[in-house]
């Protein structure tokens, strides 16, 4: 008798998703409260079977299992729904029918309908319109939401509403579990992983029944008392990172433009070797994009502040493009962090005098044009104890050619290389076992150290990267709710602006000392990338600095507090400028 009181759940289908539902029900212990079975039209009447690993879930004949089921989960492809309804639709009368499909455009065409408007709107903005109308009730294990009734929707807006129109009126259709993947169902652990889903239906009892089954399987369930929400659920599953699409395109397009500029500047006009475009030029363009990504992240907030100040309104109605830009600040900031990490990684392998000679100190060294290789250490230098104390020694390479003389007077000799240079050499201790030992001035060796520009720019680059990493960590969903407003503002605003400042000064130190040498260092009078990349962040810092310094900061504070706000003219709409969110026009 107790066994008959348990609800009968039939999963129609034998695919990966159907097996995932059965596996989760078995692993979570839901089979202690529900009799879960899988239905297949291939199973002969009077017989049943078991799949490997699903010994608690028998596979039954579909014609025999449907009449006994209290809840039927249609784990079928959306294109197979019409055939199933035509064959078994009448047997679903009075039952709870759960639709888990996510149709594609071709599936909508096969259903004889088209996708509803919810599939084309900005889903993030759509939720905002309902925010103030939601009636949310929290419980210990779930939360339910009552959606606003809104205008009636066509049955063509989703597969669930199509089912509701095709099945008998006594069948209660629920849209649920469609946000879960077969992989999550098969490999997920409801005890340690946070998995949640939605049960949307026009019947509260049917939605509650589907939600109870989900909770029994360890899911956190949300009840939406409107089947029209199924269109939003289906559209959400087919969208590919909607909040990241245009920020990614923006950053990718920016990188392509600045990489082309860097190639023209250094490879075409600067006569740099073609292969340097693989890593050296890429490192420059990646660092450029990272700096501009920080400008993209913080510029919209500054524009809104100036808008408030000029309009003298504490709250302004943002146009769609500016609101979309404000909403994209987090993806833009994370993409900027990603490019900065790439820049730091590339610089680690390129941080050597042959690429950045201007950042290394030059010294006087002893040069030996020819020497037996057994007398060299791992750095290609003469081993200690074989030269007079106090002298560094390098071995002549292909880039520089040193000439020697037997005289003791200083002589000047040409050196081959990208530019004609001279070094002073002189004979030193001709009686020393190492013959022809000479001294060269202003030479960078493997033992040279960073100069003050090299050390300062490196320090500021590391500080900027660490700050951006901290900002990214505090924006994680698991950390953000634990922060109060002061902590959030300190890390997301003040630390962010400090990261912009340090990154800008880092680039300025690398290139600003050489800006005056336009005739020598600017081929075809093309500015260096340090100048081009720092102009936007310097403008951004100027606009921000004006906002935080008196008297503009005092004026902005008075506008925001309402003491110096612009009053609406007589007869004007008092709510004309109070909308924080933009209304998307269709």
Phi, psi and omega in degrees: 000319178294327181292324180290338182284343180286143181287142180264121180245126180244123177261112182274118180128158181232013183280189184296320182292318178298316178293327177295317176298315179296321180295317180295320178298322180287315183290327184278349182088010179293337180291350175285337180249344182230144170268104184259130178222160176249140182247136179222135178286347179278342180284130182287149178301142179083000181236160177211162181215177180227140175269148179301129181087352180236053182292340179273356184236099180288151174260119187244166175292133186296320181295328181275328185278329183300313182297333183271347186281141172270327179227133181242122179256117183272087178269060183242159170297147181300329180291342180268358181295317181301316179296320180295318181294320180294330182270322188233010185301319182292334180283352179268006180297131179078008183250161173272119183250119183257121178261124182245009187281157173231087187292149169266178181299321178295328178291320177299321179295322179289331176284354180078028181213177178240158179296144180287171182296339182295341182284348185246354183269167176285109186295326180294318179289328181297320179295330182294325182297331181265359191301316184282351182259356184286138175249096188259134177235120181266140172236178183291332184238354182202175176215142184237151183226134176259113182282150176295146184299311177065183180287150179295145183249153179287151178291354181273002186279344180197164177293329180292316178290330174295318177298318181299327178277335183271333182273164175303151185297337181281349178278129181260114183269134178233133173264117184203161176064004184286344180273355181263148178259161178298324179297317179297319181294322184280320187254349182288151178244107183294345180277332183244342181251147182267102179243136181217159180210182185234143171240106183247127181198154173283344177258118181294323180295320180292317178297321178295322179294318178294323179293322178295322176295317178298318179294324177296332178271005177091012181267151170269120189251143175242128181260127176240118185276054177195121179289341179297341178291347180298326179298320178294319179298316181294318180295324181294328182286336182264352178281139182254099179046063185300326181284348184253353190293300184287328172299322178293318177297320179298312181293321179293318178295319177299316180298319180298319180292312183288330177292321176296318178299316180296322178297315179295320184292317188257324184270317184280307182268331182274357177061027174285152181301145185298327185288347178292345178292342182292315185232313186294310179292322177298321178298320178295313182291325178295317176297323176299313181297321179298318179293317178290331175298325176293326175294315178301328184284319188259348181293318182299323178296322177294320179297320178295321178297315178294326177296314177301318183292314182288325178277347182056046178228131181294330179228130181241152177274117185278139171292164186300319184293323180285324177294320177298323178293317178298319181291337183268007183296323179294310176300321179296319178295320179291323176293323176296320176297318180299315179292327177293320177298320175297319179298317178294322180292315178297318182296330179300321181274342181258359187282077181213157185300331183294338177258322184234063184295333183290348182262004185241143178289146177257145184226172173265131185227161173266132186244135176239111183297321181226138180199150176295133184298340179289346179268009182254150176268190184294338180269003185080015179255158178294135183297149182299149179091355181253359179227161177302146180299149175088000181245133169273151183229134173236159180261134182299136182241191184285338185280331184229142177240121182253135177252150184239166178216152180277349181283163179264001180271154179286138179229153180251133184227145177289149179236130179284153181159188181297334177229150177285118180231170175227148174231151179266126180232154179206150178292141183225115173053069183299338181278356180295147180305327177273108184285160173059036179282124185233168180242132177241143181255155177054054180243138176262125180244178177293346179260006178289153180249161178295143172277185186293329177291317179297316181291319182293313181295323177296316179299314182293323177297319178293318179299316179298318179295320179294318179298316179295325176295320178295319179298318179295320179296319181287348177269001179290142182302333181279345183251322184305314182297342182272358183257141173274180187294320181295318178295318179298316181292324179297313186278320185277331183258296186293315178295326178294316179292327175295323177295321177296317180296311182295322178294321180293315179294325176303313180289322180298320179296327181289329187235336186300321180299341183254006178296320182298336183278057186294322184289325183272318189257357179249090179296134182056025180058029176273122182299155176290159182289337176295324177288314182294323184283334185267350179298308179300313179296328177292323175295318178299314180296326176295315179297319179291320180297324178294330181284334184262357180251147176294151004268356186294323180297325178292318179296317180295321178296320179291325177293315182293329178278352180088358182285336182231029183280151179285134180270141178291147177293161181298134180086354180283159179292119182293344180256013186296330185238027181253359181279118179284322183261142178284144176268120182285126181272135179252000000 
